[in-house]
């Protein structure tokens, strides 16, 4: 597990970040909005629900045609962007 993956496990999505059923994210702190594809919506939701990295990885490896190293890189990229766009905060309970 890379350091960035470890850091992603110890973060949570801010409670005021909104996700619509169509995959539209709105960040009221910055006024920015983003669109997610269905797998991005699922990843966002699983992180928001507090699922740990192992459970998220297990789900994606079982239900999508992706190998472990590709999933880990995509997970790191996704969580890095969420941090960069100020959608996350440290998870004090992790």
ROFILUM-363778 format. One record per residue: residue number from 1; x, y, z negated of N, C-alpha, C in turn. Coordinates in Angstrom, 3 decimals, decimal comma. Each point is the difference from the previous one (the first is absolute). Layout:
N
+-----+----------+----------+----------+----------+----------+----------+----------+----------+----------+
|   i |       nX |       nY |       nZ |      caX |      caY |      caZ |       cX |       cY |       cZ |
+-----+----------+----------+----------+----------+----------+----------+----------+----------+----------+
| NUM |        X |        Y |        Z |        X |        Y |        Z |        X |        Y |        Z |
...
+-----+----------+----------+----------+----------+----------+----------+----------+----------+----------+
END
This chain:
94
+-----+----------+----------+----------+----------+----------+----------+----------+----------+----------+
|   i |       nX |       nY |       nZ |      caX |      caY |      caZ |       cX |       cY |       cZ |
+-----+----------+----------+----------+----------+----------+----------+----------+----------+----------+
|   1 |    0,851 |   -1,175 |    0,000 |   -0,851 |    1,175 |    0,000 |    0,899 |    1,242 |    0,000 |
|   2 |   -0,286 |    0,914 |    0,893 |    0,754 |    1,242 |    0,093 |   -0,402 |    0,962 |   -1,109 |
|   3 |    0,875 |    0,963 |   -0,279 |   -0,277 |    1,008 |   -1,017 |   -1,289 |    0,757 |    0,312 |
|   4 |   -0,233 |    0,346 |    1,266 |   -1,206 |    0,745 |    0,350 |   -1,258 |   -0,807 |   -0,279 |
|   5 |    0,058 |   -1,312 |    0,229 |   -1,144 |   -0,849 |   -0,302 |   -0,237 |   -0,018 |   -1,492 |
|   6 |    1,078 |   -0,081 |   -0,776 |   -0,116 |    0,023 |   -1,461 |   -0,658 |    1,303 |   -0,445 |
|   7 |    0,448 |    1,128 |    0,548 |   -0,582 |    1,296 |   -0,360 |   -1,471 |    0,075 |    0,375 |
|   8 |   -0,367 |   -0,575 |    1,134 |   -1,392 |    0,028 |    0,445 |   -0,901 |   -0,762 |   -0,955 |
|   9 |    0,530 |   -1,038 |   -0,622 |   -0,783 |   -0,785 |   -0,948 |   -0,342 |    0,828 |   -1,229 |
|  10 |    0,835 |    0,963 |   -0,326 |   -0,170 |    0,806 |   -1,200 |   -0,617 |    1,364 |    0,294 |
|  11 |   -0,842 |    0,038 |    0,994 |   -0,721 |    1,221 |    0,330 |   -1,467 |   -0,333 |    0,186 |
|  12 |   -0,823 |    1,023 |   -0,098 |   -1,423 |   -0,183 |    0,267 |   -0,496 |    1,167 |    0,831 |
|  13 |   -1,096 |   -0,221 |    0,677 |   -0,606 |    1,040 |    0,824 |   -0,764 |    0,940 |   -0,917 |
|  14 |    0,189 |    1,291 |    0,211 |   -0,704 |    0,994 |   -0,808 |   -1,510 |   -0,200 |    0,129 |
|  15 |   -0,691 |    0,205 |   -1,085 |   -1,441 |   -0,269 |   -0,019 |   -0,806 |    0,946 |    0,891 |
|  16 |    0,532 |    1,180 |    0,305 |   -0,763 |    0,946 |    0,815 |    0,211 |   -0,179 |    1,507 |
|  17 |    0,773 |   -0,996 |    0,404 |    0,202 |   -0,283 |    1,425 |   -1,208 |   -0,795 |    0,488 |
|  18 |   -0,670 |    0,524 |    1,006 |   -1,233 |   -0,620 |    0,503 |    0,285 |   -0,831 |    1,247 |
|  19 |   -0,628 |   -1,168 |    0,071 |    0,063 |   -0,857 |    1,180 |   -1,425 |   -0,296 |    0,451 |
|  20 |   -0,317 |    0,367 |    1,241 |   -1,342 |   -0,283 |    0,529 |   -0,050 |   -1,424 |    0,557 |
|  21 |   -1,203 |   -0,475 |    0,276 |   -0,173 |   -1,335 |    0,573 |    0,629 |   -0,121 |    1,379 |
|  22 |    0,167 |    1,111 |    0,690 |    0,595 |   -0,026 |    1,339 |    1,527 |    0,119 |   -0,023 |
|  23 |    0,584 |    0,084 |   -1,203 |    1,456 |    0,055 |   -0,110 |    0,577 |    1,393 |   -0,042 |
|  24 |   -0,823 |    0,981 |   -0,231 |    0,433 |    1,394 |   -0,085 |    0,416 |    0,287 |   -1,447 |
|  25 |    1,242 |    0,470 |   -0,185 |    0,504 |    0,365 |   -1,326 |    0,049 |    1,515 |   -0,093 |
|  26 |   -0,436 |    0,531 |   -1,123 |    0,100 |    1,435 |   -0,257 |    0,732 |    0,214 |   -1,316 |
|  27 |    1,015 |    0,862 |    0,046 |    0,762 |    0,368 |   -1,190 |   -0,383 |    1,426 |   -0,379 |
|  28 |   -0,831 |    0,187 |   -1,034 |   -0,439 |    1,340 |   -0,367 |    1,117 |    0,870 |   -0,570 |
|  29 |    1,081 |   -0,620 |   -0,448 |    1,124 |    0,772 |   -0,536 |    0,712 |    0,797 |    1,087 |
|  30 |    0,080 |   -0,588 |    1,204 |    0,728 |    0,648 |    1,085 |   -0,911 |    0,457 |    1,135 |
|  31 |   -1,238 |   -0,509 |    0,027 |   -0,918 |    0,309 |    1,084 |    0,235 |   -0,845 |    1,236 |
|  32 |    0,951 |   -0,941 |   -0,064 |    0,318 |   -0,837 |    1,153 |   -0,946 |   -1,191 |    0,088 |
|  33 |   -0,183 |   -0,475 |    1,235 |   -0,803 |   -1,193 |    0,215 |    0,739 |   -0,928 |    0,949 |
|  34 |   -0,318 |   -1,283 |   -0,103 |    0,667 |   -1,039 |    0,766 |   -1,019 |   -1,061 |    0,378 |
|  35 |    0,320 |   -0,782 |    1,016 |   -0,836 |   -1,131 |    0,391 |    0,804 |   -1,282 |   -0,129 |
|  36 |   -0,647 |   -1,036 |   -0,528 |    0,631 |   -1,310 |   -0,139 |   -0,703 |   -1,006 |    0,896 |
|  37 |    0,767 |   -0,939 |    0,529 |   -0,603 |   -1,120 |    0,708 |   -0,531 |   -0,990 |   -1,040 |
|  38 |   -0,717 |   -1,045 |    0,408 |   -0,588 |   -0,924 |   -0,979 |    1,003 |   -0,640 |   -0,962 |
|  39 |    1,180 |   -0,386 |    0,479 |    0,973 |   -0,600 |   -0,920 |    0,558 |    1,048 |   -0,956 |
|  40 |    0,144 |    1,233 |    0,452 |    0,425 |    1,084 |   -0,883 |   -1,045 |    0,297 |   -1,063 |
|  41 |   -1,277 |   -0,052 |    0,392 |   -1,084 |    0,193 |   -0,966 |    0,036 |   -1,074 |   -1,079 |
|  42 |    0,217 |   -1,240 |    0,425 |    0,065 |   -1,102 |   -0,951 |    1,191 |    0,158 |   -0,938 |
|  43 |    1,152 |    0,347 |    0,541 |    1,185 |    0,201 |   -0,832 |   -0,223 |    1,130 |   -0,997 |
|  44 |   -0,548 |    1,115 |    0,458 |   -0,306 |    1,136 |   -0,866 |   -0,924 |   -0,437 |   -1,134 |
|  45 |   -1,059 |   -0,735 |    0,348 |   -0,976 |   -0,446 |   -0,986 |    0,626 |   -0,952 |   -1,015 |
|  46 |    0,826 |   -0,917 |    0,470 |    0,631 |   -0,951 |   -0,915 |    0,949 |    0,709 |   -0,970 |
|  47 |    0,737 |    0,982 |    0,492 |    0,883 |    0,775 |   -0,875 |   -0,834 |    0,779 |   -1,002 |
|  48 |   -1,055 |    0,648 |    0,479 |   -0,875 |    0,770 |   -0,890 |   -0,604 |   -0,889 |   -1,091 |
|  49 |   -0,337 |   -1,234 |    0,344 |   -0,576 |   -0,931 |   -0,967 |    1,025 |   -0,525 |   -1,007 |
|  50 |    1,277 |    0,335 |    0,208 |    1,035 |   -0,423 |   -0,931 |    0,544 |   -1,395 |    0,249 |
|  51 |   -0,271 |   -0,551 |    1,191 |    0,540 |   -1,317 |    0,318 |    1,531 |    0,097 |    0,067 |
|  52 |    0,672 |   -1,011 |   -0,506 |    1,463 |    0,041 |    0,021 |    0,520 |   -0,394 |    1,387 |
|  53 |    1,274 |    0,319 |    0,227 |    0,617 |   -0,223 |    1,302 |   -0,110 |   -1,458 |    0,430 |
|  54 |    0,214 |   -0,931 |   -0,911 |   -0,041 |   -1,420 |    0,347 |   -1,372 |   -0,407 |    0,529 |
|  55 |   -1,060 |    0,487 |   -0,627 |   -1,359 |   -0,343 |    0,447 |   -0,312 |    0,644 |    1,346 |
|  56 |    0,437 |    1,233 |    0,173 |   -0,226 |    0,688 |    1,271 |    0,754 |   -0,727 |    1,113 |
|  57 |    1,250 |   -0,314 |   -0,246 |    0,816 |   -0,705 |    1,000 |   -0,633 |   -1,352 |    0,340 |
|  58 |   -0,391 |   -0,745 |   -1,014 |   -0,616 |   -1,310 |    0,219 |   -1,235 |    0,119 |    0,893 |
|  59 |   -0,845 |    0,984 |   -0,268 |   -1,208 |    0,194 |    0,796 |    0,354 |    0,298 |    1,462 |
|  60 |    0,904 |    0,950 |    0,214 |    0,328 |    0,394 |    1,374 |    0,688 |   -1,129 |    0,761 |
|  61 |    0,862 |   -0,760 |   -0,655 |    0,670 |   -1,107 |    0,676 |   -0,994 |   -1,101 |    0,373 |
|  62 |   -1,029 |   -0,167 |   -0,797 |   -1,006 |   -1,031 |    0,261 |   -0,993 |    0,422 |    1,092 |
|  63 |   -0,366 |    1,274 |    0,029 |   -1,076 |    0,449 |    0,889 |    0,459 |    0,741 |    1,258 |
|  64 |    1,274 |    0,339 |    0,089 |    0,515 |    0,718 |    1,177 |    1,223 |   -0,738 |    0,536 |
|  65 |    0,231 |    0,142 |    1,280 |    1,166 |   -0,626 |    0,614 |    1,220 |    0,907 |   -0,196 |
|  66 |    0,612 |   -0,117 |   -1,176 |    1,162 |    0,816 |   -0,343 |    0,925 |   -0,839 |   -0,881 |
|  67 |    1,304 |    0,147 |    0,192 |    0,901 |   -0,732 |   -0,886 |    0,358 |    0,864 |   -1,202 |
|  68 |    0,600 |   -0,615 |   -0,978 |    0,260 |    0,642 |   -1,279 |    0,852 |    1,268 |    0,123 |
|  69 |    1,082 |   -0,054 |    0,772 |    0,887 |    1,165 |    0,096 |   -0,684 |    1,173 |    0,703 |
|  70 |   -0,808 |   -0,284 |    1,004 |   -0,736 |    1,063 |    0,693 |   -1,032 |    0,610 |   -0,942 |
|  71 |   -0,728 |   -0,849 |   -0,735 |   -0,985 |    0,533 |   -0,934 |    0,672 |    0,889 |   -1,046 |
|  72 |    1,125 |   -0,458 |   -0,562 |    0,668 |    0,790 |   -1,033 |    0,419 |    1,361 |    0,541 |
|  73 |    0,539 |    0,033 |    1,231 |    0,398 |    1,281 |    0,602 |   -1,217 |    0,891 |    0,226 |
|  74 |   -1,084 |   -0,573 |    0,526 |   -1,214 |    0,786 |    0,236 |   -0,584 |    0,525 |   -1,314 |
|  75 |    0,027 |   -0,828 |   -1,042 |   -0,480 |    0,415 |   -1,320 |    0,836 |    1,169 |   -0,524 |
|  76 |    1,318 |   -0,121 |    0,115 |    0,885 |    1,082 |   -0,443 |   -0,261 |    1,283 |    0,783 |
|  77 |   -0,148 |   -0,115 |    1,316 |   -0,277 |    1,176 |    0,832 |   -1,319 |    0,657 |   -0,408 |
|  78 |   -1,024 |   -0,813 |   -0,193 |   -1,323 |    0,504 |   -0,370 |    0,057 |    0,733 |   -1,339 |
|  79 |    0,602 |   -0,620 |   -1,000 |    0,046 |    0,621 |   -1,325 |    0,929 |    1,216 |   -0,007 |
|  80 |    1,048 |   -0,021 |    0,816 |    0,875 |    1,177 |    0,104 |   -0,784 |    1,188 |    0,559 |
|  81 |   -0,801 |   -0,241 |    1,030 |   -0,805 |    1,079 |    0,568 |   -1,037 |    0,506 |   -0,998 |
|  82 |   -0,608 |   -0,917 |   -0,754 |   -0,964 |    0,426 |   -1,016 |    0,669 |    0,904 |   -1,033 |
|  83 |    1,219 |   -0,348 |   -0,395 |    0,744 |    0,849 |   -0,937 |    0,340 |    1,343 |    0,635 |
|  84 |    0,476 |   -0,039 |    1,234 |    0,397 |    1,222 |    0,690 |   -1,174 |    0,968 |    0,165 |
|  85 |   -1,201 |   -0,544 |    0,179 |   -1,192 |    0,835 |    0,163 |   -0,730 |    0,248 |   -1,319 |
|  86 |    0,699 |   -0,229 |   -1,102 |   -0,485 |    0,341 |   -1,353 |   -1,329 |   -0,691 |   -0,344 |
|  87 |   -0,128 |   -1,250 |    0,399 |   -1,223 |   -0,748 |   -0,306 |    0,170 |   -0,946 |   -1,196 |
|  88 |    1,203 |   -0,063 |   -0,553 |    0,273 |   -0,954 |   -1,072 |    0,568 |    0,705 |   -1,214 |
|  89 |    0,002 |   -0,752 |   -1,098 |    0,610 |    0,448 |   -1,248 |    0,550 |   -1,234 |   -0,695 |
|  90 |    0,926 |    0,180 |   -0,935 |    0,542 |   -1,176 |   -0,711 |   -1,101 |   -0,729 |   -0,746 |
|  91 |    0,111 |   -1,312 |   -0,036 |   -0,948 |   -0,830 |   -0,755 |    0,606 |   -0,259 |   -1,364 |
|  92 |   -0,492 |    0,674 |   -0,985 |    0,541 |   -0,103 |   -1,361 |   -0,221 |   -1,383 |   -0,606 |
|  93 |   -0,946 |   -0,760 |    0,548 |   -0,294 |   -1,320 |   -0,549 |    0,804 |   -1,105 |    0,659 |
|  94 |    0,730 |    0,311 |    1,055 |    0,761 |   -1,034 |    0,731 |    1,273 |   -0,347 |   -0,729 |
+-----+----------+----------+----------+----------+----------+----------+----------+----------+----------+
END
